[in-house]
Amino acid sequence: MSDGAAGVLLVPGGAHRGTAPGLAARAHAVVGCDPALPGIGAAPAITAALDRAGLGRADVAAFEIVEAFAAQTLAVLDRLGIGEDDERVCADGGALALGHPWGASGAVAVVRLFSRLVRGGAAAGGISVAAASVGGGLGVAAVFEVVR
């Protein structure tokens, strides 16, 4: 277990205009998967969220995949056809390196995307994905777009 916190402010579409850059939620997905394969749920959730956004993996500038153990992320990447050395994936270290605070993992992943893309100066329209596998056979993912 680790301590941690993150804050994510959600505002209605367009309400940020003229204030500050941020991330706009484009699509999301929560999917069920085989509970005998814990940790794999992020893969179908990412695929479903990207499909809903009308995007593909090649459109994504940054992925944050919350992992409970290293092999989990490797299995998710394998299912997605993304190489384990792809610089778009958890570029600043994942939950194993930076902490996996109970109840805040999703917010932490979104804050990491914000830091990498918005604070990092990415152009408007840049796409990112936050995802997590959930024990018991679930996966959750959200697609975000940089807005300026």
C-alpha positions, -999 to 999 in steps of 0.1 A, spaced: 0 0 0 11 36 -5 -1 70 4 -10 94 -22 -36 118 -35 -46 135 -67 -72 161 -76 -91 162 -109 -115 190 -115 -144 181 -139 -162 209 -156 -189 210 -183 -177 210 -219 -164 244 -230 -164 258 -194 -126 259 -194 -124 282 -225 -104 313 -217 -92 300 -184 -65 274 -186 -55 244 -207 -65 210 -197 -77 176 -208 -112 170 -223 -127 135 -218 -135 122 -253 -147 86 -245 -146 60 -218 -153 23 -213 -158 -1 -185 -157 -38 -196 -160 -72 -181 -135 -98 -188 -125 -133 -175 -120 -131 -138 -96 -160 -141 -72 -135 -159 -69 -108 -133 -51 -77 -146 -60 -81 -182 -91 -59 -182 -73 -27 -192 -66 -41 -227 -103 -46 -238 -112 -14 -220 -86 6 -239 -98 -9 -272 -134 -1 -264 -127 35 -253 -106 42 -284 -133 26 -306 -159 49 -290 -137 79 -297 -132 68 -333 -94 65 -327 -67 38 -329 -37 30 -308 -15 49 -333 -34 81 -325 -24 80 -288 5 102 -276 6 89 -240 -8 59 -221 -10 56 -183 -18 21 -174 -22 14 -136 -5 -19 -128 -5 -39 -97 25 -60 -109 49 -57 -138 38 -88 -157 3 -73 -158 13 -43 -179 33 -66 -202 3 -88 -208 -19 -58 -215 6 -43 -239 9 -77 -256 -28 -79 -261 -28 -44 -275 1 -50 -299 22 -23 -282 59 -30 -276 71 -31 -240 97 -4 -248 71 20 -263 80 55 -249 43 64 -248 36 40 -220 40 53 -184 70 74 -195 76 87 -160 72 53 -143 40 35 -134 22 26 -103 50 2 -92 76 30 -93 54 60 -82 29 44 -59 -6 29 -63 -27 47 -37 -60 29 -29 -89 49 -42 -69 74 -61 -53 54 -89 -75 67 -116 -71 103 -106 -33 99 -103 -32 85 -139 -51 115 -152 -29 139 -133 2 121 -148 -13 126 -183 -20 162 -176 16 167 -165 31 150 -194 10 166 -221 -6 198 -209 22 210 -187 47 195 -212 34 218 -239 17 193 -262 -3 208 -290 -41 210 -287 -57 178 -300 -31 155 -285 -47 122 -274 -40 102 -242 -54 72 -224 -57 63 -188 -66 27 -179 -67 2 -151 -75 -34 -146 -98 -41 -117 -98 -73 -96 -126 -96 -103 -127 -92 -141 -131 -56 -150 -112 -30 -170 -117 7 -172 -102 33 -196 -108 69 -206 -96 88 -237 -85 124 -232 -77 152 -256 -55 182 -249 -74 215 -250 -59 249 -250 
